[in-house]
Amino acid sequence: MSQGVLREFDPKNMLFRRLGPSGLRVPLFSLGGWLTLGGTVKGDPVKDIIQLAFEAGINMFDTAEAYAKGNSEVEMGRVIKELGLRRTDLVITTKLFWGLRNGPNDSGLSRKHIIEGTQESLERLGLEYVDVIFAHRPDATVPMEEVVRAFNFVIEKGWAFYWATSEWSAREIEEAHHVADKLGLIAPIAEQCQHNMFHRERPEKEYAPLYKKYGLGTTAFSTLASGLLTGKYNDGVPEGSRFAVHAMFKRTVDGLQKEDGQEKIRKVRELTKLAQDELQTTPTLLALAWVARNSNTSTVILGASSVEQLKENLKVLEVYPKLTDEIMEKIERILNNKPTPIETFGRPGLDRYGRL
Ligand SMILES: NC(=O)c1ccc[n+]([C@@H]2O[C@H](COP(=O)([O-])OP(=O)(O)OC[C@H]3O[C@@H](n4cnc5c(N)ncnc54)[C@H](OP(=O)(O)O)[C@@H]3O)[C@@H](O)[C@H]2O)c1
């Protein structure tokens, strides 16, 4: 990678956690590029957003082969170079599955696409390796042994240090662990999952045994439910917003008129009041801090379509320590959607070391 003057990384007041059972330290808040970087945000603003994040102690950036049809990786790679960021300071993650072309082997998790897809991603990023490579979805059409072996090959080649999953079921993650264990190979270290105040079952219940058994980490996404938890959709869909710009949210927008959607907006209003009255903050920061407060969360991937949004969201580090048990309880009462724990039929639960 050709670099000009290297910009020193200063973690400032960022907190770091291990990514699952690995030794890799990731910032509690990272930055992702879905729909934004290289998509609705192009050119200098991409640089401004990444620079702002980096200067605030965020050194982890998430992208995917399919984001903006490959342009997210291209833009991220360009900016890393232009800003003169030191590769060792950064944790770069990308994801494979959707592919960019329509051929039968251009997507999915075959050995062929995992290897070719990795090489193409690295080329777009202009990097020799990423830190973590994710399987962006499970692929029921490929034997798990092939998937595990292929990601291990990618690691052996030095193209990635770790591999991980995204939107896999607990059963699929378990299977990957069993296969890796049987073959003496490296298992996935984390799951990139949707986790927000309205989406809790999978990260809080379905994966619960995996945190205990495998120390699974999470890189949580859509923590603001794509913006819904900011309160910006309380009175309709503002022009230029994600729900207005991207057709894929049509069902979500229609849903806001229905009972379930109205209930969500009612909760956002109550959360706004709680945030203002008790913490002098915004529902946005409350929602981001709430996912970070979960000890199974390794990193919350922030999404921002402007420097201004990221500036606001970065204040989460001030709000995070204020989420006391009492505040968490008040949030829980508003949400009223805590997943019921896995049934133990009267048997007391064990901790991760098997102790009572
Ligand atoms: N693995 C996966 O399948 C998967 C799926 C989704 C995301 N991800 C990853 O997670 C990252 C974050 O996900 P996400 O973008 O869905 O997160 P999100 O935080 O739920 O949504 C971010 C969007 O909300 C709006 N927003 C953010 N801050 C705001 C603020 N302060 N005020 C008003 N609006 C604000 C912006 O959209 P507008 O300004 O356009 O309205 C922004 O792009 C992605 O970039 C990607 O790296 C992964």
PDBQT file of the ligand as one rigid body, heavy atoms in Angstrom, charges set to zero:
ROOT
HETATM    1  N1  LIG A 401     -24.312  -7.970   7.983  1.00  0.00    +0.000 N 
HETATM    2  C1  LIG A 401     -25.397  -7.409   7.541  1.00  0.00    +0.000 C 
HETATM    3  O1  LIG A 401     -26.263  -8.065   6.947  1.00  0.00    +0.000 OA
HETATM    4  C2  LIG A 401     -25.609  -5.939   7.772  1.00  0.00    +0.000 A 
HETATM    5  C3  LIG A 401     -26.874  -5.357   7.540  1.00  0.00    +0.000 A 
HETATM    6  C4  LIG A 401     -27.007  -4.000   7.798  1.00  0.00    +0.000 A 
HETATM    7  C5  LIG A 401     -25.916  -3.261   8.233  1.00  0.00    +0.000 A 
HETATM    8  N2  LIG A 401     -24.707  -3.846   8.432  1.00  0.00    +0.000 N 
HETATM    9  C6  LIG A 401     -23.514  -3.089   8.888  1.00  0.00    +0.000 C 
HETATM   10  O2  LIG A 401     -23.830  -2.251   9.988  1.00  0.00    +0.000 OA
HETATM   11  C7  LIG A 401     -23.621  -0.889   9.643  1.00  0.00    +0.000 C 
HETATM   12  C8  LIG A 401     -24.652  -0.029  10.333  1.00  0.00    +0.000 C 
HETATM   13  O3  LIG A 401     -25.965  -0.442   9.941  1.00  0.00    +0.000 OA
HETATM   14  P1  LIG A 401     -27.092   0.603   9.622  1.00  0.00    +0.000 P 
HETATM   15  O4  LIG A 401     -26.549   1.621   8.656  1.00  0.00    +0.000 OA
HETATM   16  O5  LIG A 401     -28.326  -0.109   9.260  1.00  0.00    +0.000 OA
HETATM   17  O6  LIG A 401     -27.220   1.300  11.079  1.00  0.00    +0.000 OA
HETATM   18  P2  LIG A 401     -28.319   2.239  11.713  1.00  0.00    +0.000 P 
HETATM   19  O7  LIG A 401     -27.585   2.999  12.756  1.00  0.00    +0.000 OA
HETATM   20  O8  LIG A 401     -29.523   1.483  12.135  1.00  0.00    +0.000 OA
HETATM   21  O9  LIG A 401     -28.788   3.227  10.543  1.00  0.00    +0.000 OA
HETATM   22  C9  LIG A 401     -27.917   4.228  10.059  1.00  0.00    +0.000 C 
HETATM   23  C10 LIG A 401     -28.744   5.250   9.297  1.00  0.00    +0.000 C 
HETATM   24  O10 LIG A 401     -29.627   5.957  10.184  1.00  0.00    +0.000 OA
HETATM   25  C11 LIG A 401     -29.622   7.333   9.884  1.00  0.00    +0.000 C 
HETATM   26  N3  LIG A 401     -28.967   8.035  10.999  1.00  0.00    +0.000 N 
HETATM   27  C12 LIG A 401     -27.824   7.682  11.667  1.00  0.00    +0.000 A 
HETATM   28  N4  LIG A 401     -27.535   8.560  12.621  1.00  0.00    +0.000 NA
HETATM   29  C13 LIG A 401     -28.497   9.493  12.596  1.00  0.00    +0.000 A 
HETATM   30  C14 LIG A 401     -28.732  10.646  13.350  1.00  0.00    +0.000 A 
HETATM   31  N5  LIG A 401     -27.909  11.022  14.330  1.00  0.00    +0.000 N 
HETATM   32  N6  LIG A 401     -29.839  11.388  13.059  1.00  0.00    +0.000 NA
HETATM   33  C15 LIG A 401     -30.677  11.024  12.061  1.00  0.00    +0.000 A 
HETATM   34  N7  LIG A 401     -30.501   9.949  11.294  1.00  0.00    +0.000 NA
HETATM   35  C16 LIG A 401     -29.419   9.165  11.563  1.00  0.00    +0.000 A 
HETATM   36  C17 LIG A 401     -28.818   7.488   8.592  1.00  0.00    +0.000 C 
HETATM   37  O11 LIG A 401     -29.675   7.265   7.462  1.00  0.00    +0.000 OA
HETATM   38  P3  LIG A 401     -30.307   8.436   6.555  1.00  0.00    +0.000 P 
HETATM   39  O12 LIG A 401     -29.597   9.729   6.869  1.00  0.00    +0.000 OA
HETATM   40  O13 LIG A 401     -30.084   7.979   5.166  1.00  0.00    +0.000 OA
HETATM   41  O14 LIG A 401     -31.763   8.484   6.913  1.00  0.00    +0.000 OA
HETATM   42  C18 LIG A 401     -27.854   6.334   8.696  1.00  0.00    +0.000 C 
HETATM   43  O15 LIG A 401     -27.305   5.941   7.471  1.00  0.00    +0.000 OA
HETATM   44  C19 LIG A 401     -23.669  -0.889   8.112  1.00  0.00    +0.000 C 
HETATM   45  O16 LIG A 401     -23.000   0.212   7.562  1.00  0.00    +0.000 OA
HETATM   46  C20 LIG A 401     -22.986  -2.181   7.792  1.00  0.00    +0.000 C 
HETATM   47  O17 LIG A 401     -21.586  -2.038   7.923  1.00  0.00    +0.000 OA
HETATM   48  C21 LIG A 401     -24.545  -5.178   8.210  1.00  0.00    +0.000 A 
ENDROOT
TORSDOF 0
